[in-house]
Amino acid sequence: MKIPIALAAVLAAAAGPAHAADELISVEEAKALAGKPGVRFVFSDPDKEFEKGHIPGSVAAYSHDLHFLDDVKACKGLPMCEARAASFIGETLGLDAGTEVVVYDSGPGVNASGSWFFLRLYGVEKVRILDGGLATWKAHGGAVETGAAAKPAAKAFAPRIAWDMVASVDEVRRATGDAAHYVLLDSRHTLDEFTGKQLLPALSSPGKEQTVKRGGAIPAAIFSPWSKYAGNKDGLADRATLKDPAELRKQLEKLKKSGYDPSKTVITYCHVGLGRGSFQYLALRRAGHANAKVYVGSWDEWGNDPALPLAVQP
């Protein structure tokens, strides 16, 4: 018996990742967790924004600064080598395997997605993104404090890498020539980055920042800005972080003319992977596309390697 096309689409969406529904937490659920033992709130915007206002008891983990290019190259595409990540997660953030984590940013969700992805990648299982971020928290009467983060009690954390979440530079290189099995999505939101007119910095190691040497895009990549999938790109209160699944599937449908297909592995990237690329990853999962990965090296790695090819821009 043939399944009607409409029903098949519903079943495909329902058959997405088992924990897809657990990637976001509502403001009321988050408020109920605040102050409880075994719970940690993690702020994902820059430190100067943290000091202006954050949920009481939060720790800071700016998503853009969780990627070190030297570690990416040395440790198979991970944003940090395992020992460094274990120290950061356990000692700096005060998390262990049993901690329930709520990550958030000012509202758009793009930085929160980067910290969420980082923690999930290294094996923090109970981590969710505050839907609507700090803007929605404030609008619903959530407490806010200012100042620098207090140092939490250090905990022991042993990473368990979810390798299926990431693509290495070697896999991306293969993907550029394998349109039958792969789609590359460039999640950056400015054409100046995609065309190579704008060059951005990133950390090569702790405290050492460098601007990428070359601009452009990875060959065969589709320019598909993260903001097209965002429900709250302006960071307003009471707006959903992601568009609803039906809208996200419509957006992916538009990419079919460029080679997108639900059967293919989709690799997303931006400048450092943890932000716009990870947001795109979340959107894909929300839309029911299970075969998704983030190229964490992203343009920081690709643009700094003269041996890797550049897309020819029109």
C-alpha positions in Angstrom: 0.0 0.0 0.0 1.3 3.4 -0.9 1.5 6.1 1.8 0.0 9.5 0.6 2.7 12.1 0.1 1.4 14.4 2.7 1.3 11.7 5.3 4.8 10.5 4.4 6.1 14.1 5.0 4.5 14.1 8.5 6.0 10.7 9.3 9.4 11.8 8.1 9.3 14.8 10.3 8.2 12.7 13.3 11.0 10.3 12.6 13.7 13.0 13.2 16.2 12.9 16.0 14.8 11.4 19.2 15.7 14.4 21.3 14.8 17.1 18.8 11.9 18.3 21.0 14.3 18.7 23.9 16.5 21.3 22.4 14.5 24.3 23.6 13.0 25.1 27.0 10.2 27.6 27.7 10.6 30.6 29.9 8.2 29.2 32.5 10.0 25.8 32.6 13.4 27.7 33.0 12.0 29.9 35.8 11.0 26.8 37.7 14.6 25.5 37.5 16.3 28.7 38.6 18.2 28.3 41.9 17.7 24.6 42.1 20.7 22.4 42.9 22.2 20.5 39.9 21.0 23.2 37.5 23.3 25.7 35.7 22.4 28.6 33.5 25.0 29.5 30.8 25.1 32.9 29.1 26.4 32.7 25.5 27.0 36.4 24.5 30.2 38.3 25.1 31.4 39.0 28.6 30.6 42.7 28.4 26.9 41.8 27.7 27.0 39.4 30.6 28.1 42.2 33.0 25.2 44.4 31.8 22.6 41.8 32.9 22.2 38.0 33.2 20.1 35.4 35.0 21.4 35.1 38.7 24.0 32.4 39.2 24.8 32.1 35.5 28.3 31.4 34.1 29.6 32.9 30.9 30.6 30.9 27.7 30.6 33.2 24.7 30.0 30.8 21.8 32.4 32.5 19.4 35.3 32.0 21.8 34.8 28.2 22.3 36.6 27.6 19.0 40.4 27.5 18.8 41.8 27.0 15.4 45.0 25.3 16.6 42.8 22.8 18.5 40.5 22.3 15.5 43.5 21.3 13.3 45.1 19.2 16.0 42.1 17.3 17.2 40.1 16.0 14.2 37.9 19.1 13.8 36.8 19.5 17.4 36.5 23.1 18.6 38.8 22.3 21.6 41.0 19.3 22.2 39.3 16.9 24.7 41.5 17.8 27.7 41.0 21.5 27.3 37.2 21.0 26.8 37.0 18.8 29.9 38.7 21.5 32.0 36.5 24.3 30.6 33.3 22.4 31.1 34.1 20.9 34.5 36.2 23.6 36.1 35.3 26.9 34.4 31.6 26.2 33.9 31.1 23.9 36.9 29.3 21.2 35.0 29.4 17.4 35.3 27.5 14.6 33.6 24.4 15.1 35.8 24.1 18.9 35.6 20.9 20.2 33.9 21.9 23.1 31.7 20.0 26.0 30.3 21.9 28.1 27.7 20.7 31.5 26.6 21.7 34.7 24.9 20.0 38.1 24.6 17.3 36.7 22.4 18.1 35.8 18.9 19.4 32.3 19.8 22.3 32.2 17.5 25.0 32.4 20.2 23.0 30.2 22.5 23.0 27.6 19.7 26.8 27.6 19.6 27.1 27.0 23.4 24.4 24.3 23.2 26.2 22.6 20.3 29.6 22.7 22.1 28.2 21.1 25.2 26.2 18.5 23.4 29.2 17.6 21.3 31.3 16.8 24.3 28.6 14.8 26.0 26.5 17.1 28.2 23.2 15.4 27.7 20.8 17.6 29.6 21.2 20.9 27.9 18.5 23.1 26.4 18.2 26.6 24.9 16.0 29.2 26.6 13.4 29.9 23.9 13.3 33.7 23.4 16.4 34.2 25.5 17.0 36.9 28.1 14.5 39.3 26.5 11.7 36.8 27.1 13.0 36.0 30.6 12.8 39.7 31.5 9.4 40.1 30.0 8.1 37.3 32.2 9.5 38.8 35.4 12.6 36.7 35.7 15.3 38.0 38.0 18.4 39.7 36.5 21.7 40.6 38.1 24.7 42.6 36.8 28.4 42.2 37.2 31.1 39.6 36.4 30.4 35.9 36.8 31.3 34.2 40.1 33.5 31.2 39.8 31.5 28.0 40.3 32.7 25.0 42.3 34.9 22.9 40.0 33.5 19.5 38.9 35.0 16.5 37.1 33.9 16.1 33.5 34.9 13.3 31.1 34.0 14.1 27.5 32.1 11.6 25.4 32.4 13.0 21.8 29.3 12.9 19.6 31.4 12.5 16.4 28.3 12.3 14.2 27.6 16.0 15.0 30.7 17.3 13.2 32.4 17.2 9.8 36.1 17.4 9.5 37.9 19.4 6.8 38.6 16.2 5.0 34.9 15.3 4.9 34.0 18.8 3.7 36.7 18.5 1.0 35.0 15.3 -0.2 31.6 16.9 0.0 32.6 19.6 -2.5 32.9 17.0 -5.2 30.0 14.7 -4.1 26.7 16.4 -4.9 24.9 13.1 -4.9 25.4 12.6 -1.2 26.2 16.0 0.3 24.9 19.6 0.5 27.0 22.4 2.0 25.1 25.3 3.5 27.0 28.6 4.1 25.1 30.1 7.1 26.8 33.4 7.2 24.3 36.3 6.9 26.3 38.8 4.9 27.1 38.6 1.2 30.3 40.4 2.0 31.6 37.4 3.9 30.4 35.0 1.2 32.0 36.9 -1.6 35.2 37.5 0.3 34.9 41.3 0.8 34.8 41.0 4.6 37.4 39.1 6.7 36.6 38.3 10.3 38.8 37.4 13.3 38.8 34.3 15.5 40.8 32.7 18.2 43.7 30.5 17.2 44.5 29.7 20.9 43.4 31.2 24.2 43.9 35.0 24.1 45.4 34.9 20.6 43.1 36.3 17.9 43.9 36.5 14.2 42.0 37.7 11.1 41.3 35.0 8.5 43.8 35.3 5.6 41.5 34.7 2.7 37.8 35.6 2.0 35.2 33.7 0.0 33.2 30.5 0.2 33.7 26.8 0.0 33.2 25.4 -3.5 29.6 24.1 -4.1 28.3 25.8 -0.9 24.8 27.3 -1.0 24.4 30.7 0.6 21.6 30.2 3.0 21.8 32.7 5.9 20.8 31.5 9.4 18.4 34.5 9.7 16.1 32.9 7.2 15.4 30.1 9.7 15.2 32.4 12.8 12.0 33.2 14.5 13.6 36.0 16.6 16.6 37.4 14.7 16.0 40.8 16.3 16.0 39.4 19.9 12.5 40.6 20.9 10.6 39.3 23.8 8.1 36.4 23.4 9.3 35.4 20.0 10.2 31.8 19.3 13.9 31.1 18.6 13.2 29.0 15.5 10.5 29.3 12.9 8.0 26.5 13.2 8.8 23.2 11.5 6.4 23.7 8.6 8.0 27.1 7.8 11.5 25.5 8.1 10.6 22.8 5.7 9.3 25.4 3.2 12.7 27.1 3.4 14.5 23.8 2.7 12.1 23.1 -0.2 13.4 26.3 -1.8 16.9 24.9 -1.8 16.0 21.9 -3.9 16.8 23.8 -7.0 20.3 24.2 -5.7 20.7 20.5 -4.8 19.1 20.1 -1.4 17.5 16.7 -0.9 16.3 15.1 2.4 18.4 12.0 1.7 21.7 13.9 1.7 24.0 14.8 4.5 23.9 18.5 5.0 27.0 20.2 6.4 26.6 23.7 7.7 29.4 26.2 8.3 29.9 29.9 9.1 33.0 31.6 10.4 33.7 29.4 13.5 30.8 27.0 13.3 29.6 27.7 16.8 26.9 30.3 16.1 25.4 30.7 12.7 26.4 27.2 11.6 25.1 25.6 14.8 21.8 27.6 14.5 21.4 26.2 11.0 22.0 22.7 12.4 19.2 23.2 14.9 16.9 24.5 12.2 17.6 21.4 10.1 16.8 19.1 13.0 13.6 21.0 13.8 12.6 20.6 10.2 13.1 16.8 10.5 16.4 16.5 8.6 18.4 14.0 10.6 21.6 13.8 8.5 23.1 17.1 9.5 26.6 18.1 10.7 28.5 21.3 11.5 31.9 22.0 10.0 33.3 23.6 13.2 36.6 24.6 11.4 34.3 26.7 9.1 35.8 29.6 7.3 38.4 30.2 10.0 40.1 26.9 9.0 39.2 26.9 5.3 40.2 30.5 4.7 43.5 30.1 6.5 44.7 27.2 4.4 46.0 28.2 1.0 45.9 24.6 -0.2 42.1 24.6 -0.1 40.1 25.8 -3.1 37.9 28.9 -3.1 34.5 29.2 -4.8 34.5 31.4 -7.9 32.0 34.1 -7.2 29.8 35.5 -10.0 
